[in-house]
Amino acid sequence: MDWCLPWTRSVSLYGHYIPSITLFIFGVTFNPIALYYFATSRNFRRSAYSYYFSAIAVFDLIRLTIWCSYLLIDYKIYKLNFPEGGTLCSIQVFSESVASSTSVWLTVSLTVERCLVTFNPLQVLNDTKGRRALIIIFSVILASCAINSLFLHPKFYEIRIYQEHIRTTVCYYKDPYTIPVNQTNSTNNSILTPNVKLAYSLSTIIIRVVIPFILLLTANIILFLSVRQTEKQSLKSKKILLVRHGHHRQITPLIFFSSCILLLTVSPRYLTQFYVNFRLGSGKKISCTLTHFAPHLLKTLELSNYSFNVFISIASGKHSRYELFNMLLCRADRLRSKFQHSSINQSSVLAKLQSHKRLSNKTDNQTNSTHKSLLSNNNNFQQL
């Protein structure tokens, strides 16, 4: 374990903090742009896919904000008095679990929705306004909050400590600095024993990662095989139905890339965490790379999902990429044209005022000259 200590600081700095700050900046920049795209796109507007992708972008943005907030808390940027003990840890674990599990299960629902389109397009086409998607989204949010609600128990985490040797903050089920003999009475009277807390944490990881991993892998294989079979059969009527429900050749790559990114980025961290907790719970030793290096690198890999998932999904489709580029370009041109139009209007108004002033001066001069000529003629007539 000693050989890991000299490298821990470099791994945490260059493997987590610096790249994660870059990912945070990109994520909070592009996710709002993605929301604007799905709300105004011709192919996605008011469709089931628009609701799914928009909800995923919102929870990815929330997850990035949570990470940044606790980074500022740990580095004492916020000059506030936060509650001591496990309260801050409970809020952190609950919010992170709800945001990540909601994003994962929405991706699963999106993939299953696409599989239903390929196998039974007539049934799915009846839901033209995406009402079923809205019901599923709200159900997933409520289920995620309910499943992770035990983390909010005031006695679930006893203490939150920053470990200098591993360069990370650790939430403990029990205070490691207290004597175990003095805790026997309190632990026996409480249902939330350390073993129960460990089992609950492992079960939430299974629900949040393992089950979605299996479902996504299976659904993507089925989706890929069905698309290949549909292209080989070349059934014209079925192709028309698929195109009407969200452009078959444009939507499928978005969902496929979104699922693959989630499988490759989010799953490794929690599967490793599951393995480490299981080994520690059974009293077995683990390698120092899993405690000193893996948490920093895998956390950065997870944050990359919340920053790049929706972006790569949109960029994977040729038509969606072209539409997003034109949308942003037209938006910039529209703002520029408004500015130019306002400046043109101001200059035109000034020109009109100046021309009107010149015309009025010219009219006055002509009137004065006419009046003078009339007076001279009148004098001449009187002299005659």
Contacts in CASP RR format, 6 or more apart in sequence:
PFRMAT RR
TARGET T0000
AUTHOR 0000-0000-0000
METHOD contacts of the structure
MODEL  1
MDWCLPWTRSVSLYGHYIPSITLFIFGVTFNPIALYYFATSRNFRRSAYS
YYFSAIAVFDLIRLTIWCSYLLIDYKIYKLNFPEGGTLCSIQVFSESVAS
STSVWLTVSLTVERCLVTFNPLQVLNDTKGRRALIIIFSVILASCAINSL
FLHPKFYEIRIYQEHIRTTVCYYKDPYTIPVNQTNSTNNSILTPNVKLAY
SLSTIIIRVVIPFILLLTANIILFLSVRQTEKQSLKSKKILLVRHGHHRQ
ITPLIFFSSCILLLTVSPRYLTQFYVNFRLGSGKKISCTLTHFAPHLLKT
LELSNYSFNVFISIASGKHSRYELFNMLLCRADRLRSKFQHSSINQSSVL
AKLQSHKRLSNKTDNQTNSTHKSLLSNNNNFQQL
1 288 0 8 1.000
3 288 0 8 1.000
4 288 0 8 1.000
4 289 0 8 1.000
4 291 0 8 1.000
4 292 0 8 1.000
4 293 0 8 1.000
5 165 0 8 1.000
5 292 0 8 1.000
7 292 0 8 1.000
7 293 0 8 1.000
8 165 0 8 1.000
8 166 0 8 1.000
8 167 0 8 1.000
8 292 0 8 1.000
8 293 0 8 1.000
9 167 0 8 1.000
11 167 0 8 1.000
11 292 0 8 1.000
11 293 0 8 1.000
11 296 0 8 1.000
11 297 0 8 1.000
12 167 0 8 1.000
12 168 0 8 1.000
12 296 0 8 1.000
15 296 0 8 1.000
15 297 0 8 1.000
15 300 0 8 1.000
16 296 0 8 1.000
16 297 0 8 1.000
16 299 0 8 1.000
16 300 0 8 1.000
17 71 0 8 1.000
19 300 0 8 1.000
20 67 0 8 1.000
20 299 0 8 1.000
20 300 0 8 1.000
20 303 0 8 1.000
23 64 0 8 1.000
23 300 0 8 1.000
23 303 0 8 1.000
23 304 0 8 1.000
23 306 0 8 1.000
23 307 0 8 1.000
23 308 0 8 1.000
24 64 0 8 1.000
24 67 0 8 1.000
24 68 0 8 1.000
24 303 0 8 1.000
24 307 0 8 1.000
26 307 0 8 1.000
26 308 0 8 1.000
26 311 0 8 1.000
27 60 0 8 1.000
27 61 0 8 1.000
27 64 0 8 1.000
27 306 0 8 1.000
27 307 0 8 1.000
27 308 0 8 1.000
27 311 0 8 1.000
28 61 0 8 1.000
28 64 0 8 1.000
28 65 0 8 1.000
30 307 0 8 1.000
30 310 0 8 1.000
30 311 0 8 1.000
31 57 0 8 1.000
31 58 0 8 1.000
31 60 0 8 1.000
31 61 0 8 1.000
31 64 0 8 1.000
31 310 0 8 1.000
32 57 0 8 1.000
32 61 0 8 1.000
33 324 0 8 1.000
33 328 0 8 1.000
34 53 0 8 1.000
34 54 0 8 1.000
34 57 0 8 1.000
34 310 0 8 1.000
34 311 0 8 1.000
34 314 0 8 1.000
35 54 0 8 1.000
35 57 0 8 1.000
35 58 0 8 1.000
36 327 0 8 1.000
37 44 0 8 1.000
37 314 0 8 1.000
37 320 0 8 1.000
37 323 0 8 1.000
37 324 0 8 1.000
37 327 0 8 1.000
38 44 0 8 1.000
38 45 0 8 1.000
38 49 0 8 1.000
38 50 0 8 1.000
38 53 0 8 1.000
38 54 0 8 1.000
38 57 0 8 1.000
39 45 0 8 1.000
39 50 0 8 1.000
39 54 0 8 1.000
40 327 0 8 1.000
41 50 0 8 1.000
41 320 0 8 1.000
41 323 0 8 1.000
41 324 0 8 1.000
41 327 0 8 1.000
42 323 0 8 1.000
43 246 0 8 1.000
43 247 0 8 1.000
43 250 0 8 1.000
43 251 0 8 1.000
43 319 0 8 1.000
43 320 0 8 1.000
43 323 0 8 1.000
44 50 0 8 1.000
44 53 0 8 1.000
44 246 0 8 1.000
46 129 0 8 1.000
46 130 0 8 1.000
47 130 0 8 1.000
47 246 0 8 1.000
48 113 0 8 1.000
48 127 0 8 1.000
48 130 0 8 1.000
48 132 0 8 1.000
48 133 0 8 1.000
49 110 0 8 1.000
49 113 0 8 1.000
49 133 0 8 1.000
49 246 0 8 1.000
49 251 0 8 1.000
49 254 0 8 1.000
51 130 0 8 1.000
51 133 0 8 1.000
51 134 0 8 1.000
51 137 0 8 1.000
52 106 0 8 1.000
52 109 0 8 1.000
52 110 0 8 1.000
52 113 0 8 1.000
52 133 0 8 1.000
52 137 0 8 1.000
53 110 0 8 1.000
53 254 0 8 1.000
53 310 0 8 1.000
53 313 0 8 1.000
55 102 0 8 1.000
55 106 0 8 1.000
55 137 0 8 1.000
56 103 0 8 1.000
56 106 0 8 1.000
56 107 0 8 1.000
56 110 0 8 1.000
56 258 0 8 1.000
56 309 0 8 1.000
56 310 0 8 1.000
57 310 0 8 1.000
59 99 0 8 1.000
59 102 0 8 1.000
59 103 0 8 1.000
59 106 0 8 1.000
60 99 0 8 1.000
60 103 0 8 1.000
60 305 0 8 1.000
60 306 0 8 1.000
60 307 0 8 1.000
60 309 0 8 1.000
60 310 0 8 1.000
61 306 0 8 1.000
62 95 0 8 1.000
62 99 0 8 1.000
63 96 0 8 1.000
63 99 0 8 1.000
63 100 0 8 1.000
63 103 0 8 1.000
63 303 0 8 1.000
63 306 0 8 1.000
64 303 0 8 1.000
64 306 0 8 1.000
64 307 0 8 1.000
66 92 0 8 1.000
66 95 0 8 1.000
66 96 0 8 1.000
66 99 0 8 1.000
67 96 0 8 1.000
67 303 0 8 1.000
70 92 0 8 1.000
70 169 0 8 1.000
72 78 0 8 1.000
73 82 0 8 1.000
73 88 0 8 1.000
74 162 0 8 1.000
74 169 0 8 1.000
82 88 0 8 1.000
85 157 0 8 1.000
85 158 0 8 1.000
85 159 0 8 1.000
85 160 0 8 1.000
86 154 0 8 1.000
86 156 0 8 1.000
86 157 0 8 1.000
86 158 0 8 1.000
86 159 0 8 1.000
86 160 0 8 1.000
86 171 0 8 1.000
87 154 0 8 1.000
88 160 0 8 1.000
89 157 0 8 1.000
89 159 0 8 1.000
89 160 0 8 1.000
89 171 0 8 1.000
90 151 0 8 1.000
90 152 0 8 1.000
90 153 0 8 1.000
90 154 0 8 1.000
90 156 0 8 1.000
90 157 0 8 1.000
91 152 0 8 1.000
92 171 0 8 1.000
93 148 0 8 1.000
93 151 0 8 1.000
93 157 0 8 1.000
93 171 0 8 1.000
94 148 0 8 1.000
94 149 0 8 1.000
94 151 0 8 1.000
94 152 0 8 1.000
97 144 0 8 1.000
97 148 0 8 1.000
97 151 0 8 1.000
97 204 0 8 1.000
97 208 0 8 1.000
98 141 0 8 1.000
98 144 0 8 1.000
98 145 0 8 1.000
98 148 0 8 1.000
100 208 0 8 1.000
100 266 0 8 1.000
100 302 0 8 1.000
101 144 0 8 1.000
101 147 0 8 1.000
101 148 0 8 1.000
101 204 0 8 1.000
101 207 0 8 1.000
101 208 0 8 1.000
102 140 0 8 1.000
102 141 0 8 1.000
102 144 0 8 1.000
103 262 0 8 1.000
103 306 0 8 1.000
104 208 0 8 1.000
104 209 0 8 1.000
104 212 0 8 1.000
104 262 0 8 1.000
104 266 0 8 1.000
105 140 0 8 1.000
105 143 0 8 1.000
105 144 0 8 1.000
105 212 0 8 1.000
106 137 0 8 1.000
106 140 0 8 1.000
107 212 0 8 1.000
107 216 0 8 1.000
107 258 0 8 1.000
107 259 0 8 1.000
107 262 0 8 1.000
108 212 0 8 1.000
108 215 0 8 1.000
108 216 0 8 1.000
108 219 0 8 1.000
109 133 0 8 1.000
109 136 0 8 1.000
109 137 0 8 1.000
109 140 0 8 1.000
110 255 0 8 1.000
110 258 0 8 1.000
111 215 0 8 1.000
111 216 0 8 1.000
111 219 0 8 1.000
111 220 0 8 1.000
111 223 0 8 1.000
111 255 0 8 1.000
111 259 0 8 1.000
112 215 0 8 1.000
112 219 0 8 1.000
113 124 0 8 1.000
113 133 0 8 1.000
114 223 0 8 1.000
114 251 0 8 1.000
114 252 0 8 1.000
114 255 0 8 1.000
115 219 0 8 1.000
115 222 0 8 1.000
115 223 0 8 1.000
115 226 0 8 1.000
116 123 0 8 1.000
116 124 0 8 1.000
117 124 0 8 1.000
117 242 0 8 1.000
117 245 0 8 1.000
117 248 0 8 1.000
118 223 0 8 1.000
118 226 0 8 1.000
118 227 0 8 1.000
118 230 0 8 1.000
118 242 0 8 1.000
119 226 0 8 1.000
121 238 0 8 1.000
121 241 0 8 1.000
121 242 0 8 1.000
121 245 0 8 1.000
122 241 0 8 1.000
124 245 0 8 1.000
125 241 0 8 1.000
125 244 0 8 1.000
125 245 0 8 1.000
127 133 0 8 1.000
147 204 0 8 1.000
147 207 0 8 1.000
148 204 0 8 1.000
150 156 0 8 1.000
150 200 0 8 1.000
151 157 0 8 1.000
153 192 0 8 1.000
155 190 0 8 1.000
155 192 0 8 1.000
156 173 0 8 1.000
156 192 0 8 1.000
156 197 0 8 1.000
157 171 0 8 1.000
157 172 0 8 1.000
157 173 0 8 1.000
158 172 0 8 1.000
158 173 0 8 1.000
158 174 0 8 1.000
158 175 0 8 1.000
159 171 0 8 1.000
159 172 0 8 1.000
159 175 0 8 1.000
159 176 0 8 1.000
159 177 0 8 1.000
160 169 0 8 1.000
160 170 0 8 1.000
160 171 0 8 1.000
160 172 0 8 1.000
161 169 0 8 1.000
161 170 0 8 1.000
161 172 0 8 1.000
161 176 0 8 1.000
162 168 0 8 1.000
162 169 0 8 1.000
162 170 0 8 1.000
163 169 0 8 1.000
163 170 0 8 1.000
165 292 0 8 1.000
166 291 0 8 1.000
166 292 0 8 1.000
166 295 0 8 1.000
167 292 0 8 1.000
167 296 0 8 1.000
168 295 0 8 1.000
168 296 0 8 1.000
173 194 0 8 1.000
173 197 0 8 1.000
173 198 0 8 1.000
174 183 0 8 1.000
174 187 0 8 1.000
174 194 0 8 1.000
187 193 0 8 1.000
187 194 0 8 1.000
198 277 0 8 1.000
198 281 0 8 1.000
201 277 0 8 1.000
202 274 0 8 1.000
202 277 0 8 1.000
202 278 0 8 1.000
205 270 0 8 1.000
205 271 0 8 1.000
205 273 0 8 1.000
205 274 0 8 1.000
206 274 0 8 1.000
208 270 0 8 1.000
209 266 0 8 1.000
209 267 0 8 1.000
209 270 0 8 1.000
209 271 0 8 1.000
209 274 0 8 1.000
210 271 0 8 1.000
210 274 0 8 1.000
213 263 0 8 1.000
213 267 0 8 1.000
213 271 0 8 1.000
216 259 0 8 1.000
216 262 0 8 1.000
216 263 0 8 1.000
217 263 0 8 1.000
219 259 0 8 1.000
220 256 0 8 1.000
220 259 0 8 1.000
220 260 0 8 1.000
223 252 0 8 1.000
223 255 0 8 1.000
223 256 0 8 1.000
224 256 0 8 1.000
227 248 0 8 1.000
227 252 0 8 1.000
230 238 0 8 1.000
230 239 0 8 1.000
230 242 0 8 1.000
230 248 0 8 1.000
239 248 0 8 1.000
242 248 0 8 1.000
243 249 0 8 1.000
247 319 0 8 1.000
250 317 0 8 1.000
250 318 0 8 1.000
250 319 0 8 1.000
250 320 0 8 1.000
253 316 0 8 1.000
253 317 0 8 1.000
254 313 0 8 1.000
254 314 0 8 1.000
254 316 0 8 1.000
254 317 0 8 1.000
254 320 0 8 1.000
255 313 0 8 1.000
256 316 0 8 1.000
257 312 0 8 1.000
257 313 0 8 1.000
257 316 0 8 1.000
258 309 0 8 1.000
258 310 0 8 1.000
258 312 0 8 1.000
258 313 0 8 1.000
261 305 0 8 1.000
261 308 0 8 1.000
261 309 0 8 1.000
261 312 0 8 1.000
261 313 0 8 1.000
262 305 0 8 1.000
262 309 0 8 1.000
265 301 0 8 1.000
265 302 0 8 1.000
265 304 0 8 1.000
265 305 0 8 1.000
265 309 0 8 1.000
266 302 0 8 1.000
266 305 0 8 1.000
268 298 0 8 1.000
268 301 0 8 1.000
269 295 0 8 1.000
269 298 0 8 1.000
269 299 0 8 1.000
269 301 0 8 1.000
269 302 0 8 1.000
272 290 0 8 1.000
272 294 0 8 1.000
272 298 0 8 1.000
275 290 0 8 1.000
276 286 0 8 1.000
276 290 0 8 1.000
276 291 0 8 1.000
279 285 0 8 1.000
279 286 0 8 1.000
280 286 0 8 1.000
314 320 0 8 1.000
314 321 0 8 1.000
314 324 0 8 1.000
315 321 0 8 1.000
END
